[in-house]
Amino acid sequence: MSKKLIVPAEVKICATCSYWDGERQVDTELRTVVVDDKCQGHCLVQDVTRCAMTDEFEFFPDCLWEHLAPDEPSDNEKAN
């Protein structure tokens, strides 16, 4: 059994990016992402394989990191 990592969804690493296609479990209520410690996935933007824990902003300035968490509802959406 591999070790699991629980990461806050706000941390800017590959595993918490909408453009990373790898095995992960996302808990939207707790705002966490769970991945295996050695998990890898495919970066859909750069078309390369990346480790889940790669910090894209530190190493790849052309990263188009997008947060996994849904956007906050607008005032109009809240009123409906």
C-alpha positions in Angstrom: 0.0 0.0 0.0 1.4 3.4 -1.0 1.5 6.4 1.2 -1.2 9.0 0.6 -0.7 12.8 0.7 -3.5 15.2 1.7 -2.9 18.6 0.3 -5.0 21.8 0.7 -6.6 22.6 -2.7 -5.2 26.1 -2.6 -1.6 24.8 -2.8 -0.2 25.5 -6.3 1.2 22.1 -7.3 0.3 19.9 -10.2 -2.1 17.7 -8.2 -4.3 20.7 -7.4 -4.4 22.0 -11.0 -7.4 21.6 -13.3 -5.0 20.9 -16.2 -3.3 18.0 -14.5 -4.7 14.6 -15.5 -3.6 12.1 -12.9 -5.2 9.9 -10.2 -6.4 12.0 -7.3 -9.4 12.3 -5.0 -10.9 15.8 -4.5 -12.9 16.6 -1.5 -14.7 19.9 -2.3 -16.3 20.2 1.1 -12.9 20.0 3.0 -11.1 21.6 0.0 -8.4 18.9 -0.1 -6.8 16.7 -2.7 -5.5 13.2 -1.9 -2.8 11.6 -4.1 -0.3 8.8 -3.8 3.1 10.1 -2.7 4.8 9.0 -6.0 1.8 9.7 -8.3 2.4 11.1 -11.8 -0.1 12.5 -14.3 -0.2 14.3 -17.6 -0.1 18.1 -17.8 -2.7 18.9 -20.5 -1.1 22.4 -21.1 2.5 21.4 -21.6 1.8 17.8 -22.8 4.3 16.2 -20.4 4.2 13.9 -17.5 4.6 15.6 -14.1 4.8 14.4 -10.5 1.7 15.3 -8.5 3.9 17.3 -6.1 5.7 19.4 -8.7 5.5 23.2 -8.0 4.8 24.5 -11.4 5.2 28.2 -10.6 8.7 27.7 -9.2 10.0 25.6 -12.1 7.8 26.4 -15.1 6.9 30.1 -15.6 4.7 29.3 -18.7 2.4 27.2 -16.5 -1.3 27.9 -16.9 -2.2 26.7 -13.4 -5.9 26.8 -12.7 -7.4 26.1 -9.3 -9.5 23.0 -8.8 -12.0 24.6 -6.5 -15.2 26.0 -8.1 -15.5 29.8 -8.4 -17.5 31.6 -5.8 -21.1 32.2 -7.0 -21.9 35.7 -8.2 -24.4 37.9 -6.4 -26.9 37.1 -9.1 -26.5 33.4 -8.6 -26.8 33.7 -4.8 -30.1 35.6 -5.3 -31.6 32.8 -7.4 
